[in-house]
Amino acid sequence: MNDVGDINRPEQLTITIELAAWAASRVNVFIARHQSQHQNTHGRLSMETLVRMLLEDVAFAVQNPSSWDGHLMALTLSNHGYMVADE
């Protein structure tokens, strides 16, 4: 397996994505419903926070697929045909 880096390192990756207008609209509805900082892991949601959280969960799935976050993300990815573990 390639070195996937150390999660404690300060280096960051910046990404830019295109998202269909219909999807962005529905995601914005979801984000608007979750503006409370209470009883959640990442505080008030923004598009950036949501994407960061989901990508971190993919990283957890690769790093520790038996963790709660990793397992659930691995399940979601597998529903789309992407396996986290080597086949």
C-alpha positions in Angstrom: 0.0 0.0 0.0 1.2 3.5 -0.8 2.0 5.9 2.0 -1.2 7.7 2.6 0.3 10.3 4.9 0.0 11.2 8.5 -3.3 12.7 9.6 -1.4 14.8 12.2 0.6 16.6 9.5 -0.4 20.2 8.7 -0.3 19.8 4.9 -3.6 20.2 3.2 -5.0 19.6 -0.3 -7.3 22.2 -1.9 -9.8 20.9 -4.4 -12.3 22.5 -6.7 -15.3 20.5 -8.0 -18.2 21.1 -10.3 -21.6 20.1 -9.0 -24.9 20.0 -10.9 -27.2 22.9 -10.0 -30.0 20.4 -8.9 -27.6 18.7 -6.5 -26.2 21.9 -5.1 -29.7 23.2 -4.5 -30.6 20.0 -2.5 -27.3 20.0 -0.6 -27.9 23.7 0.3 -31.3 22.7 1.8 -29.6 20.0 3.9 -27.0 22.5 5.0 -29.6 25.1 5.9 -31.3 22.5 8.2 -28.1 21.9 10.1 -26.9 25.3 11.2 -26.8 24.4 14.9 -23.5 23.8 16.5 -25.1 21.4 19.0 -25.0 17.6 18.9 -22.8 17.3 15.8 -19.2 16.7 15.1 -18.3 19.6 12.8 -20.3 22.6 14.0 -22.3 24.7 11.5 -22.3 23.2 8.1 -21.1 24.8 4.9 -20.6 23.2 1.6 -16.8 23.1 2.4 -17.4 21.6 5.8 -19.7 19.0 4.5 -17.3 17.9 1.7 -14.3 17.9 4.2 -16.3 15.8 6.6 -17.2 13.2 3.9 -13.7 13.0 2.5 -12.3 12.5 6.0 -14.7 9.7 6.5 -13.4 8.1 3.3 -9.9 8.4 4.7 -11.1 6.7 7.9 -12.6 3.9 5.9 -9.2 3.3 4.3 -7.2 3.8 7.5 -9.5 1.9 9.8 -12.5 0.2 8.1 -13.7 -1.3 11.4 -14.2 2.2 13.0 -17.7 3.5 13.1 -17.1 6.3 10.6 -15.0 4.1 8.4 -17.4 1.2 8.4 -20.4 3.4 7.5 -18.5 5.2 4.7 -17.2 1.9 3.4 -20.8 0.6 3.2 -21.9 3.8 1.4 -19.0 3.5 -1.1 -19.7 -0.2 -1.6 -23.4 0.6 -2.5 -21.9 2.6 -5.4 -19.6 -0.3 -6.4 -16.4 1.0 -4.8 -14.8 -1.4 -2.4 -12.5 0.0 0.4 -10.6 -3.2 1.1 -8.5 -4.9 -1.5 -10.5 -7.6 -3.3 
